[in-house]
């Protein structure tokens, strides 16, 4: 994860919490979508690509 991605992840988290605290659930739901997408990106280990050689 790069610094830019970490900063955007943190900003989305803060935005989501702030929207939930002000009872704006619809906007918080919109903010949660990229937050969840980002967390899925880093929750699975990278798969090794097959080399294509079967000797």
DSSP file (Angstrom, degrees, kcal/mol; ACC not computed):
  #  RESIDUE AA STRUCTURE BP1 BP2  ACC     N-H-->O    O-->H-N    N-H-->O    O-->H-N    TCO  KAPPA ALPHA  PHI   PSI    X-CA   Y-CA   Z-CA
    1    1 A X              0   0    0      0, 0.0     2,-0.1     0, 0.0    41,-0.0   0.000 360.0 360.0 360.0 128.3    0.0    0.0    0.0
    2    2 A X     >  -     0   0    0      1,-0.1     4,-2.3     4,-0.0     5,-0.2  -0.331 360.0-104.8 -83.1 169.8    1.4    3.3   -1.0
    3    3 A X  H  > S+     0   0    0      1,-0.2     4,-2.4     2,-0.2     5,-0.2   0.870 121.2  53.5 -63.1 -36.3    1.2    6.5    1.1
    4    4 A X  H  > S+     0   0    0      2,-0.2     4,-2.3     1,-0.2    -1,-0.2   0.913 109.7  47.2 -65.4 -42.3   -1.5    7.9   -1.2
    5    5 A X  H  > S+     0   0    0      2,-0.2     4,-2.3     1,-0.2    -2,-0.2   0.896 112.3  49.7 -66.4 -39.4   -3.6    4.8   -0.8
    6    6 A X  H  X S+     0   0    0     -4,-2.3     4,-2.4     2,-0.2    -2,-0.2   0.900 111.2  49.6 -65.0 -40.6   -3.2    4.8    3.0
    7    7 A X  H  X S+     0   0    0     -4,-2.4     4,-2.4     2,-0.2    -2,-0.2   0.904 112.3  46.9 -65.7 -41.3   -4.1    8.5    3.1
    8    8 A X  H  X S+     0   0    0     -4,-2.3     4,-2.4     2,-0.2    -2,-0.2   0.877 111.2  52.2 -68.7 -36.3   -7.2    8.0    1.0
    9    9 A X  H  X S+     0   0    0     -4,-2.3     4,-2.0     2,-0.2    -2,-0.2   0.925 112.0  46.1 -62.6 -44.9   -8.2    4.9    3.1
   10   10 A X  H  X S+     0   0    0     -4,-2.4     4,-2.5     2,-0.2    -2,-0.2   0.901 111.9  51.1 -64.8 -41.8   -7.9    7.0    6.3
   11   11 A X  H  X S+     0   0    0     -4,-2.4     4,-2.5     1,-0.2    -2,-0.2   0.903 110.6  48.4 -64.2 -41.4   -9.8    9.9    4.8
   12   12 A X  H  X S+     0   0    0     -4,-2.4     4,-2.5     2,-0.2    -1,-0.2   0.889 111.2  51.0 -65.2 -38.3  -12.7    7.6    3.7
   13   13 A X  H  X S+     0   0    0     -4,-2.0     4,-2.3     2,-0.2    -2,-0.2   0.932 112.4  45.4 -64.4 -45.4  -12.7    6.1    7.2
   14   14 A X  H  X S+     0   0    0     -4,-2.5     4,-2.6     1,-0.2    -2,-0.2   0.906 113.3  50.7 -64.8 -41.7  -12.9    9.5    8.9
   15   15 A X  H  X S+     0   0    0     -4,-2.5     4,-2.4     2,-0.2    -2,-0.2   0.913 110.6  49.3 -61.9 -43.0  -15.6   10.6    6.4
   16   16 A X  H  X S+     0   0    0     -4,-2.5     4,-2.2     2,-0.2    -2,-0.2   0.924 112.6  46.5 -63.4 -45.3  -17.7    7.5    7.1
   17   17 A X  H  X S+     0   0    0     -4,-2.3     4,-2.3     1,-0.2    -2,-0.2   0.916 112.7  50.3 -64.2 -42.5  -17.5    7.9   10.8
   18   18 A X  H  X S+     0   0    0     -4,-2.6     4,-1.3     1,-0.2    -2,-0.2   0.904 111.4  48.2 -63.2 -41.0  -18.3   11.6   10.7
   19   19 A X  H  <>S+     0   0    0     -4,-2.4     5,-2.8     1,-0.2    -1,-0.2   0.878 111.5  49.8 -68.0 -36.7  -21.3   11.0    8.4
   20   20 A X  H ><5S+     0   0    0     -4,-2.2     3,-1.3     1,-0.2    -2,-0.2   0.878 108.4  53.1 -68.7 -35.8  -22.6    8.2   10.7
   21   21 A X  H 3<5S+     0   0    0     -4,-2.3    -1,-0.2     1,-0.3    -2,-0.2   0.785 109.4  48.9 -69.9 -25.7  -22.2   10.4   13.8
   22   22 A X  T 3<5S-     0   0    0     -4,-1.3    -1,-0.3    -5,-0.2    -2,-0.2   0.212 117.4-113.9 -97.0  14.9  -24.3   13.1   12.1
   23   23 A X  T < 5S+     0   0    0     -3,-1.3     2,-0.7     1,-0.2    -3,-0.2   0.823  71.6 138.0  59.5  36.7  -27.0   10.6   11.2
   24   24 A X     >< +     0   0    0     -5,-2.8     4,-2.0     1,-0.2    -1,-0.2  -0.679  17.9 163.1-108.2  76.0  -26.5   10.8    7.4
   25   25 A X  H  >  +     0   0    0     -2,-0.7     4,-2.2     1,-0.2    -1,-0.2   0.849  67.1  56.3 -67.1 -37.1  -26.7    7.2    6.7
   26   26 A X  H  > S+     0   0    0      1,-0.2     4,-1.5     2,-0.2    -1,-0.2   0.926 111.8  42.4 -63.5 -44.7  -27.3    7.4    2.9
   27   27 A X  H  > S+     0   0    0      1,-0.2     4,-1.9     2,-0.2    -1,-0.2   0.865 112.2  54.8 -69.8 -34.9  -24.1    9.4    2.4
   28   28 A X  H  X S+     0   0    0     -4,-2.0     4,-1.7     1,-0.2    -2,-0.2   0.874 105.3  53.6 -64.4 -36.4  -22.2    7.2    4.8
   29   29 A X  H  X S+     0   0    0     -4,-2.2     4,-1.2     1,-0.2    -1,-0.2   0.897 107.8  50.1 -64.3 -39.9  -23.2    4.2    2.7
   30   30 A X  H  X S+     0   0    0     -4,-1.5     4,-0.6     1,-0.2    -1,-0.2   0.872 111.7  48.7 -65.0 -36.6  -21.8    5.8   -0.4
   31   31 A X  H  X S+     0   0    0     -4,-1.9     4,-0.9     1,-0.2    -1,-0.2   0.775 105.5  58.8 -73.9 -26.5  -18.6    6.5    1.5
   32   32 A X  H  X S+     0   0    0     -4,-1.7     4,-2.9     1,-0.2     5,-0.3   0.822  90.7  71.8 -72.7 -31.0  -18.3    2.9    2.7
   33   33 A X  H  X S+     0   0    0     -4,-1.2     4,-2.2     1,-0.2    -1,-0.2   0.927 103.2  37.3 -56.8 -53.6  -18.4    1.4   -0.8
   34   34 A X  H  X S+     0   0    0     -4,-0.6     4,-2.3     1,-0.2    -1,-0.2   0.826 114.8  57.9 -69.0 -26.7  -14.8    2.5   -1.8
   35   35 A X  H  X S+     0   0    0     -4,-0.9     4,-1.9     2,-0.2    -2,-0.2   0.930 110.1  42.5 -64.4 -44.8  -13.6    1.8    1.7
   36   36 A X  H  X S+     0   0    0     -4,-2.9     4,-2.2     2,-0.2    -2,-0.2   0.890 112.6  53.9 -68.0 -39.9  -14.8   -1.8    1.5
   37   37 A X  H  X S+     0   0    0     -4,-2.2     4,-1.5    -5,-0.3    -2,-0.2   0.899 109.6  48.2 -62.0 -40.0  -13.4   -2.1   -2.1
   38   38 A X  H  X S+     0   0    0     -4,-2.3     4,-1.2     1,-0.2    -1,-0.2   0.901 110.2  50.8 -66.8 -40.9  -10.0   -1.0   -0.9
   39   39 A X  H  X S+     0   0    0     -4,-1.9     4,-0.6     1,-0.2    -2,-0.2   0.860 108.4  52.5 -68.1 -33.3  -10.0   -3.4    2.1
   40   40 A X  H >X S+     0   0    0     -4,-2.2     4,-0.7     1,-0.2     3,-0.6   0.863 102.6  60.3 -66.6 -34.4  -10.9   -6.3   -0.2
   41   41 A X  H 3< S+     0   0    0     -4,-1.5     3,-0.2     1,-0.2    -1,-0.2   0.877 114.8  33.4 -60.7 -37.3   -7.9   -5.4   -2.5
   42   42 A X  H 3< S+     0   0    0     -4,-1.2    -1,-0.2     1,-0.2    -2,-0.2   0.410 102.9  75.4-101.2   1.6   -5.5   -5.9    0.4
   43   43 A X  H << S+     0   0    0     -4,-0.6     2,-0.4    -3,-0.6    -1,-0.2   0.688  87.0  65.8 -88.1 -17.0   -7.2   -8.7    2.2
   44   44 A X  S  < S-     0   0    0     -4,-0.7     3,-0.1    -3,-0.2     2,-0.0  -0.860  86.5-116.8-107.3 139.1   -6.3  -11.5   -0.2
   45   45 A X        -     0   0    0     -2,-0.4     2,-0.2     1,-0.1    -2,-0.1  -0.361  38.4 -99.4 -69.0 151.7   -2.7  -12.7   -0.8
   46   46 A X        -     0   0    0     -4,-0.1     2,-0.3     1,-0.1    -1,-0.1  -0.500  36.1-128.5 -72.3 138.1   -1.3  -12.2   -4.3
   47   47 A X        -     0   0    0     -2,-0.2     2,-0.4    -3,-0.1    -1,-0.1  -0.658  18.5-119.7 -85.9 140.6   -1.4  -15.3   -6.5
   48   48 A X        -     0   0    0     -2,-0.3     2,-0.3     1,-0.0    -1,-0.0  -0.653  27.6-128.2 -78.3 134.4    1.8  -16.4   -8.2
   49   49 A X        -     0   0    0     -2,-0.4     2,-0.1     1,-0.1    -1,-0.0  -0.631  27.2-108.5 -81.2 139.1    1.3  -16.4  -12.0
   50   50 A X        -     0   0    0     -2,-0.3    -1,-0.1     1,-0.1     0, 0.0  -0.413  18.4-136.2 -67.3 144.4    2.3  -19.7  -13.7
   51   51 A X        -     0   0    0      2,-0.2    -1,-0.1    -2,-0.1     3,-0.1   0.757  29.1-127.8 -75.3 -24.0    5.5  -19.4  -15.7
   52   52 A X  S    S+     0   0    0      1,-0.3     2,-0.5     0, 0.0    -1,-0.1   0.311  72.1 116.0  94.1  -9.2    4.1  -21.4  -18.6
   53   53 A X        +     0   0    0      1,-0.1    -1,-0.3     2,-0.0     2,-0.2  -0.839  37.1 179.0 -97.2 125.7    7.0  -23.9  -18.7
   54   54 A X              0   0    0     -2,-0.5    -1,-0.1     1,-0.1     0, 0.0  -0.555 360.0 360.0-120.9  65.4    6.1  -27.5  -18.0
   55   55 A X              0   0    0     -2,-0.2    -1,-0.1     0, 0.0    -2,-0.0   0.433 360.0 360.0 -90.7 360.0    9.5  -29.2  -18.4
